[in-house]
Amino acid sequence: MSDERGSGPHDETRAVAERYARRTAPDRYSPLRPEVWQGLQERQRAMLRGFVARGCSSLAGLHITEVGCGTGGNLLELLRLGATPAHLTGLELLPERHAAACQALPAAATVWLGDATQAPIVAETQDVVLQSTVFSSLLDDAFQQRLADTMWSWLKPGGAVLWYDFTVNNPRNADVRGVPLARVRRLFPRGHVTAQRVTLAPPLARVVCAWHPGLYRVFNALPLLRTHVLAWVHKR
């Protein structure tokens, strides 16, 4: 675990912005890359199975908030799957990403700029609160817990946090850290967690897909080579 513990919320949000500013090679995550689109499709299938397992026959009418919505890609995906624009909310810390999300998403959706722990979302109004590789960018344990508590407060009884993040540290990137499933359970102690491992380790996926895109599925058949968890954290 990181030694960055106990800094104030403004310190951590500023640090997150600085970490993102250091990131390079945005084309590494282009959906035109074979390892990226295969990972996206795998995650989407797992997410849809989760909605169905929870009795959802349609996303229309569900109130969904995404923490760290970036440029709006995940919310656009939910729209294509049938979500209602007026019931979608994206929260984004970085102004340039917020601006891109506002441009990409329909006007009926809400896109809010700032620290998600301060977002004006009424308690117990959301059916799903989504986070995708946000917590792995938060190195302050107290801030992680504060954000988790905030997300939990927004959920209706019967709602769920939809969680996607990686579980292992990246020795080449000190700006992120893995969030093991045990940590997810500690962050949401009152939640009922169901989870599955997904996503072939990205460094490996880039190598094997350079040989042949079909090798993604071959290597991904081994659960130990999957580095991410897709989890549902249910609020009873």
N, C-alpha and C positions, 0 to 999 in steps of 0.2 A: 504494500500500500504506500501511497505517497506520504511525504512528510508535510505536505501543505494542508494543515488542519487548523481551523480556528480563525482564519482570516475573515474579514467582513464580507457581506454579500457584494458590495460594490467592488471590492478588491478582486473577487473571483470573476465577476462578469467582465471586468476590465482585462483580467488575465486570459479569459476565454477569447476575447476579441483579438488579443495579441497573438495567441496560438494560431488562430485561423489565418491571421495575416501572414504567418510564416509558411503556410502551406503552399506548395507549388504543384506543377504538373496537373492542372485540372482535367486534362484529357484522359488521365488515368481512370477516371470514373465515367467516361463517355459510354452511353448505352450502345454505341456502335462497336465497342470492343466485345469479343465473344465471351470472355470470362465475366464481363459486367452484365450483359443481357441474360446470360444463363443464371447468374446469381439473382438478378431481379425477378426472373420468372419463377425460380424456386421459392423465393420469399413470398411472392404473390400467391402462389398455390397454397403455401402453408397458411398464409393469412386467411384466404378464402375458406379453407377447411376449418379454420378456427371459428369464423363467423357462422358457418353452417352447423358446427358442433354445438354452438350456443343458441341454436334455434332461430337464427336470422334467415329469412327467406328473401330479404331485400335490405339494402343500405338506406333506402329512402326513408326519411323521417328520423334517422339516428342523429343525435347531436354529437359531433366529433371535433375534438381539439387536438392539434398537433403542437407539441413543444419543440421548438427549433425547426420550423418548417422550411428553412433554407429558401430556395427559389420557388418553392411550391410544388415540387415534383410529386411528393407523396399525396398531397391533396388533389392534384390533378388526376392521379391514379384512382383515388376514391371516387371522384366525380365520374370517371369513365365506367366505374363499377356500379354506379347508380345512386351515389350519395346526393343529398339535396344541397345545392350551393349555399342557401341561406342558413343551413345548419352546420356549416364548416367554419372553424376558426383556426387560423395559423398564428403562432407566436414566434417572433424572430428577434434576436438580439442585435444582429449586424445590419446597419442601414442599407448597404448595397444589396444584400440578399432580400431584405424586406421590400425594397423598391422593385426588384425583379419579380417577387411573388405577387405584389400588387398588380403588376403588368400582366402576369400570366393567368391569374385566377379571375373568375367572373366577379363583377361588382357586388353581387349578392353575398359573396363570402366575406368574412371578416379577417383582416390581416393586421395584427397588432405589433408595434415595435417597442422593444424594451425587455427588461428582466422578467422572465415568465413568472417568478414568484410574486410580482406586483401586478400581474394582469387582472383586469376587471371582469373576472368570470365568477358568476354567482355560484355558491356552493350547491352541490348535489343537482346540477343541471345537465351534466354530460353523460352520454352513454358510453363513449370510448374516449380515452385520452392516450394519444399515440406519442411515443418517442422513438427515434431511430438514430442510433449512434450519437446521442447527446451526452449521456452520462459518462461515456468513456472519455469525453473531453473535459470533464469536471474533475479536477484533481483535489478539491477540497471536500473532505468527508462531510463536514457540517453543511456545506452548501448542497451537496447531493441529497442529504436527508431533508433539508428545508424544501427543496424542489419536489422531492417525492411526496412529502406531506401535503404540499400545495396541490399537486396533481390528484392525490387521493381525496382531498376535500371537494374537488369539483365533481367527482363521480356520483351519479345517482346510486342508490342501493340496487344491486343487480348489474351495474356497469362494470367496466374493466379497463385497466391499463393494458394497452397493446405495446409490448416492449420488443425492440430489436437492437441488439448491440453485441459487440464482441467480448469474449470472455478471457482472452489471454493478452499479456503485455506484448507490445511491439518493441524489441530491443533497439530498433533503429529510430524510434520516435518517442522522445521523452515528453511530448506534449499530450500524449494519450496514455490511458491504462485500461486494461481489461476489467470488466465487471462480471465476476463469476456469478453463477446462479445463486449461490449461498448469500452473496451480497444483495441480490435482488430481493430475496426473502427477508433480509434484515431491513431493507429500505421500506418494505411494505408488510410489516409484521401482522397486520390484520387481514391480509389478502390470502386468497387461495390461488396458488400458482400452478399452472400447467405450462409445460415448455417442451421444446424440441430443438435439437442442434441442427443448424442449417449453415450454408455458405462454405464452400471450399476455401481454405486459407488463401487469401488474395495473392500473396507472393507466389505460392505454388500454382494457383490458378493461372496467373499470367504466364508462367513458364510452360505449363502443359498445354494451354490453349495456343501458344506460339507454335507448338509442334503440330497440334490438330485440335480444333474446337471440341470434337467428340470426346476427347480425353477428360473434359470437365466432369462428365457424368461417371466415368470410370473411377476416377480418384474420389469423387464426392460420395461414392457408395460406401466409403469407409468412414464411419462416424467420427473417428478420432482425428480426421483431417478437416473436420468442420470447426470453424473458429467462432461462430456466432450462435446466439440463442434467440429464438422467437418465442416469447412468452406472453401468456394472458394472466393478468393478476386480477382476480375477481373480488368485487366488493359485495358481500352478501347482504 
